[in-house]
Amino acid sequence: MGIEFRSGGYVRHVLMGGRTIKDGEAAAIWNVNGVHKQIIGPRRVYMYNSTIRFLTRHKAESHQYIRISHRDGRVEHKYGPA
């Protein structure tokens, strides 16, 4: 049994309450006005009428690379460790 990290499939609407973002996790939070905030754990966040989505973690080892496609069409290759 270990620590389970949440990924991009975890999306919740929180009327009132809090969520804990663990060490190694990242989350995006939108409030009722559509303002976006990114949180990197470990951190406890209190929300009111907000939507939270955990971000999927991607990493590359020393013999791998990550291909990043930007919205403007540029493609960037980042070699590991990244």
C-alpha positions as CSV (number, residue, x, y, z in Angstrom):
1,M,0.0,0.0,0.0
2,G,1.5,3.3,-0.9
3,I,0.6,6.8,-1.8
4,E,-1.8,7.0,-4.7
5,F,-1.5,10.1,-6.8
6,R,-4.5,11.5,-8.6
7,S,-4.2,12.3,-12.3
8,G,-6.1,14.3,-14.9
9,G,-9.2,12.0,-14.6
10,Y,-10.0,13.5,-11.2
11,V,-12.3,16.4,-11.7
12,R,-14.6,17.6,-8.9
13,H,-16.9,20.5,-8.3
14,V,-16.6,21.7,-4.6
15,L,-19.4,23.7,-3.2
16,M,-17.7,24.4,0.1
17,G,-14.7,22.6,1.5
18,G,-11.1,21.8,1.1
19,R,-8.7,19.4,-0.7
20,T,-5.2,18.3,0.1
21,I,-2.7,18.4,-2.7
22,K,0.0,15.9,-1.8
23,D,3.7,16.3,-2.4
24,G,4.4,15.5,-6.0
25,E,0.9,16.4,-7.2
26,A,-0.3,19.5,-9.0
27,A,-3.9,20.8,-9.4
28,A,-5.7,23.4,-11.4
29,I,-8.6,25.3,-9.6
30,W,-11.2,27.4,-11.3
31,N,-13.5,29.6,-9.1
32,V,-17.0,30.7,-10.0
33,N,-15.8,33.7,-12.0
34,G,-13.6,31.4,-14.2
35,V,-10.3,32.6,-12.6
36,H,-7.7,29.8,-12.9
37,K,-5.0,29.0,-10.3
38,Q,-2.3,26.3,-10.3
39,I,-1.3,24.7,-7.0
40,I,1.8,22.5,-6.5
41,G,1.7,20.3,-3.4
42,P,2.1,19.7,-0.6
43,R,-0.7,22.1,0.3
44,R,-4.2,22.3,1.8
45,V,-6.6,24.4,-0.2
46,Y,-10.0,25.7,0.9
47,M,-12.5,26.4,-1.9
48,Y,-16.0,27.8,-2.3
49,N,-18.0,27.0,-5.4
50,S,-14.9,25.9,-7.4
51,T,-13.8,23.2,-9.7
52,I,-10.6,21.3,-9.1
53,R,-8.7,19.1,-11.6
54,F,-5.5,17.2,-10.8
55,L,-2.9,17.4,-13.5
56,T,-1.3,14.3,-15.0
57,R,2.4,14.0,-14.3
58,H,4.8,13.3,-17.2
59,K,8.5,12.7,-16.7
60,A,11.5,11.5,-18.7
61,E,14.5,9.5,-17.5
62,S,18.0,10.2,-18.7
63,H,17.6,8.0,-21.8
64,Q,14.2,9.4,-22.8
65,Y,12.7,12.7,-23.9
66,I,9.4,14.6,-23.7
67,R,7.8,16.1,-26.9
68,I,6.0,19.3,-26.1
69,S,3.5,20.6,-28.7
70,H,2.7,24.3,-28.1
71,R,-0.6,25.9,-29.1
72,D,1.1,28.1,-31.7
73,G,2.4,25.1,-33.6
74,R,6.0,24.9,-32.2
75,V,7.3,21.5,-31.1
76,E,10.0,21.3,-28.4
77,H,11.9,18.2,-27.3
78,K,13.2,18.2,-23.7
79,Y,15.7,15.5,-23.0
80,G,15.6,13.8,-19.6
81,P,15.9,13.9,-16.8
82,A,12.9,16.3,-16.9
